[in-house]
Amino acid sequence: MKTIPHYYDYNSAEPFKAAILEIRPLAAGTSAVILDATIFYPEGGGQPADRGAINGVPLLNVIEKDHEILHIISRENAAKLAAGTVELALDAERRRDHSVHHTGQHLLSGTILRMTGAYTLSMHIGEETCTIDVDIKELLTETLVAVEEEAQTAIEEERPVITHLCPPENVLDFPLRKQIPQVDEVIRVVEIQGCDFSPCCGTHLRSTGQIGALRVLGAEKYKGMTRVYFIAGRRVLRDSRLLRRNAEIVSRALKTPVAEIGASILALLEKANEREQKLKFFQEEDAARKAKALVAAFANTDASSGVEDAGKPRVITASFMDADMEETLRIGKSAQSLIPAVLVLASEAEVKFAAFSSVKGLDIRGLLKNELEANHGKGGGGPSFFQGMFENLKDLHAFMAAIR
């Protein structure tokens, strides 16, 4: 027995009586409930499935498969249901949101087609935003604004949304925006008067006025097309409320009117960039000073030892208690240009080290890897630069002592 759909004309939280015909076990710990009639829209055509409950048992999903409408519930909850009469409770708020956005999508797609000649190839109603993929390489911002204004005019004019059933009506009588689906059953053609004709099995409103508002959030290039992001209905209200709240927070922080926060933020970023450049200059200058002191200290120690082994590279080691790895790297890079040697510098603050070599033809990996592994460290690199880390300072200290 085929389930009779009532979701096209039912959008109420009031209980609806139906009968369970079968409860069928499925994979992954779920079961499917087959009803003689349903108010729950099954997922399809870019519109998500309805949610609600059967005798208080929550729906996980609703799908249509092999001409059956399957109401998916958990296997555990399936034991709470049995064949016979039950009450269906629809999440009417979720359904209305989907109907608002599906109707809004028809209005938006029809408006884009009329103004640009570009067809919509796919659509998706998401939890946060909705999208349509339009067969055009680019939609300019001014075009999107004009489309948005035109759509809002149609909303304010409260144009009727009419559903044509073919048969008895002839589907060829309508200038369809999409191809006629190849099905044996009745084809539903949704008309927005003066704007759009499209074959569609989704749920819709009675007029464009019930959409309330439609906001185009933006667009991006996508697989040779343009993906347009939009929201409608109460989502526009929530989005506007959120943006206003955030704008007021920024306004108070910057001590500037809401209308001027954009310019104020740009000015603030410009100042921050200038300060960052000055800071970077002083950091580099400080690193150069520390690098010179490090090399000078090594030169004095090397000279006082009176020992020189021409067969081995000079190795300079140093540990910094307060420097992070960013500062340690700056010091190492600066020192690398001052002397032909291997420098192994450690940041005790981050329990890490970096090694640099300015000795031609030398691969420092052979110098470091054995001691790194022996002291439980991890790291990697190339012939002239290598870095690693340890779980604790004890292992780092042992590694640095072995390198010395």
N, C-alpha and C positions, 0 to 999 in steps of 0.2 A: 504493500500500500504506500502510495506516495504522500509525503508530508505536504499539507496545505500551507502555503506561506501567507502569513498575515502581517509581515513586517513592513509592507509598503504603506499600509493605512493604520498602523498601530504604533503610537509613540507615547506611552503612558506608563507610569509606575504602578498603576492599578493592576491587581492580579488578573491573569488570563488563564482560563481552564483549558487543559488539553489532556490527552491520554498517552501514556507510555506504551509503545508497541513492543519494544525490545530494548534490552540492555546488553551490549556486545563488548566483551573484553578486547582491548587493544594492546599494543606494545607499550613499553616504557611506563608501566604502572598506571595506565589510564583506561577508561571505558567510554563507549559511545552510547548515548541515549537516543533512540529513534522515537519520534513523536508523531501523532496523527496530524497535528497542526502546530505551528510555531510562530512566535513573534520575534525570534532572534535571527538577525541577518547574518548569513554565513560570509566569511571573508572572501573577497573577490573584486576584480576590477579596480584595484588600488584602494578600496575601502576596507578598513579592518572589521573584524567580526564584532558583533554585539557582545555585551557581558550582562550577567544577571544571575538568576538562580532558578532551580527546579525544586519545588518544595523545600526551599532554604538551602539546597546544595549548590554551591557556587560553580558557575561555568568557567572552564579554563580556556575554551575556544569553541568556535562553531565553524564547521567546514562543510562544503558540498563535494561529495565524491561519488562517482558512478550514479549520478541522479538521486543520491540520498543526502539528506541534511543530517550531519552527525553533530550532536551536542556533547562535547568532550568534558568529562569530569574525571576526578581521581578515582582509581580503583577502590581505594578505601571508602570514599563516599558513595560509590555505586551500591554498596551493601545497604545503604539507607533508603534506597528507592526500590519500587516494585511495579510491575505492570498494573495499569489502571489510571484513574483520574488523578491529575496533579495540578498544582498552581505554578504558573510561570510568572516571574517578576523581572521586568526589564530595567536595566540601568538606563533610564530615560535621558539623563544628562549627557552620558557618553553618546547615545544615539543621536541626540539633537546636535551635538558638536560635529559628528560625522556628516549628518545631513546638511548642516550649514556649510561645511567645507566642500562637500561634493557639489552642492548647488553653486557655491562660490567658484569652484573650479570650472564648471560649465560656463559661467558668466565670464570668467577671466579668459578662458581658452577661446570662446566665441568673440570676445572683444579684441584679443590679439590677432585672430584670424582676419577680422574685418578691417583692422587698422594697419596690419603689416603683410597679410597674405600668408602668414606662417601657420602651419598646422601643429597641434599638440599631438605628440606620439605616445606619451605615457604620463601617468599621474600617480602620486602617492600621498596618502593622508597619514602624517606622522603624529607622534604624541606632542611634539613641540611645534614643528613647522610642517607645512605641506609643500609639495613640489609638482611642477609640470615640466616636461622636457619638450621644448619647442623646436621645430625643424627650421632653425635659422642660426647662422653662425654667431650673430651678436645682436643684442638688444640694448640700445643706448639708454642711459639714465633718463634722458628727456622723453624717450619713447615710453619707458615704463611708467613715468609720472603721468603722461597723457592717457595711457591705458588705465591706470588706477583711477584717474578722475572720471573717465568715461564709464568705468564699472560702477563707481559710486553714484553717478547720475542715474544709472539703471536701477540701482538699489533704492534710491529715493523716489523713483517713479513707480515703485512697487509693481513691476511687470509680472504678469501671471506666469507660473511654471506649470506647464500642461503635460500630462503623460498620455501618449497615444499608443494604443495596443494594436499591433499589426500581425495577423488579422484581428478584428474585422477591417481596420483601416489598411490602406495600401502603403507599404513602406516606401515605395518608389515616388510617392507624392511629396516627400519631404527632402529639402536640400541638406542632406546629412553632412556633418563635419567629419565623421568617421565612416569607414567602410561598413557595409551591411554585414552583420555576423552570420555565418553559415550554420544556422540551427533550424531544427524542424519545428520547434515550439514557437510560441508567441514572442515577437520582438517588441521590446518597450522602447519607444522613441520619446526622449525628454526634450520638450521645447521650452526655451525662455523667450517669450514673445518679443520679436524684433531683434533678437540677438543670437540665438543658437538653436540648432537641432542636432541631437546626438543620440544614437542608440546606446542605452545604458541600463544596467540592472541594479544600480545602487539606489539608496534612499535619498529623497529630496524634499525640499520645502514646497509650500503652496505658492509663494511669491518671492521675488527678489528682496522685497522689503524685510522679510524675516531674516535675511542674512545680517542685516544691521550695518555692517561695515566690512570692507575688504582692504587689506594692506599688503602691498607688494614690498617684501623685505629686501629684495636684491636679486641679482642674477649672476651666473658664472658660465663660462664655456664648459661643455661636457660632451665628450665623444662626438665632436663635430656639430653639436647642437648647442642650445642655450637652456640651462636649467634655471627656472624661475622659482624663487621661494616666496610663499605668501601665507597669511593667516586671515581669518575672518571671524565674525561674531564676537563672542565674549573674549576670545583670545586677543583680539585687538585691544579691548578694554584693559585686560590684564597686562599686556605688553606696554601700553601707554602709561599705566599706573607705575609699573616697574621703572620705566625710563625716567618718568618724572621724579620718582623717589631718588633714584641715583643722581639725576641732574641736580636736585636740591642739595644732596650731600656734597657734591663737587662744588656747587655754588657757594655753600657756606665755608668750605675749606679754602677756596680761592678768594673769598670775599668779593665775588663778582656776580652780576645778575645772571640768571639761567640762560638768557638769550646770548650772553657773551662768553660762556664757558669754553666754547670751542677755540676761540681766538686766545683766551687766557691760557689754556692748556698748551697750545702751540708755542706761545711765548715762554711758558715755563719749561717746556722741553728744550727749547733753544738755549735757555740759560743753563739747564742741567747738562746739555751737551758741551757747552763751553767750559763748565766746571770739570766735567769728566776729562776733557782734553788737557786741562791744566794739571789735574790730579795725575793723569797718566805721565805727563812730562816730569813731574816731581818724583813719581815712583821709579821711572827709568833712571833719573838722575841719582836717586838714593841707591838703586841697585848697582849702578856703575861705581859709586863710591865704595860700597861694600865689596864689590868684586875686586877693585884695586887693592883694598886693604887685605883681602884674602890672598891674593897673588903675592903681594909684598911680604906678608908674613911667611908664606911658603918659601919665597926666595931667600929670606934671611935664614930660615931653618936649614934649608938645603945647603947654603953657603957655609954655615957654621959646622955642618957635619963633616965637611971635607971629603965626602964620598960621592962619587959619580959613577953610575953603571950605565954605560952607553947602550947596553943591550936591552934595557928595560925602559918603558915610558914613565915619565914623571906622573905620579898620582897625587892629587890634592883632595883631601876630604874635609868636610865641615858639617856640623849639625847646628841647626837654628832652633832654639826653644820656642820662640814666639812667632816665627814666620810661617805663613801658610804656604801651600805648594805654589800658588800663583807668584808669590814674592820669591820663593826659592828658585823657580824657573827663570825669573828675570835676572837674578844674580848669576846663575849658571851660564845663561846665554851671553851676559856681558863679560864674564870672566873667560869664556871660551875664546873670545876674540883677542885676549891679552897675552896668552901664553900657549905654546904647544904642549898640552898635557891632558890627562884624564881627570875630570872633576866629578867627584861623587858627593852630592849635597843632600842632606836629610832635613825634612820638616818634622820635628818632633810633635808639633801641634796636630799634625794629621797622620803621623806614623807612616810616612812615605819617604821615598828618595827619588832622585833623578841623577843620571850620569850623562856627562857630555864628553866628547873627545874632539880635540883639534889636531890630533896626531895623524898624519896622512898614512893610509894603508893599514890602520889598526882597527880591529873588530873588538869592541869592548864587551861583547856578549860572553866571550870566553873568560874574561876577567871576573864577571859578575854572577853568572848562572849557578855555578857550583855552590858558592857561598849563599846565594839567595835561597836555594833549595835546602841547604843544610840548616838554615835558620828559619825555616817554615814560611818564607815569603813568597809572594806571587808577583809576576811582572812580565814585561816584554819590551821589545824595541828592535832597533836596527844597529848597524855597525857603529854609528856615531852618537846615537841617543838611545837611552834605555831608562825606564822608570818602573818602580815597583812599590809594594806596600806590605805591611806586616800587621798581625793581629794585636801586637802589644809592643811597648817600648823596649822591653827586655830583648826581644828578638832583633829589633832595629839596631839597638846598641851593639849586640853581638856581631851583627852583619857589618856595621861600620868599623868595628875593631878589627875584624878579619880582613877587610879591605885595606886598612892602614898597614 
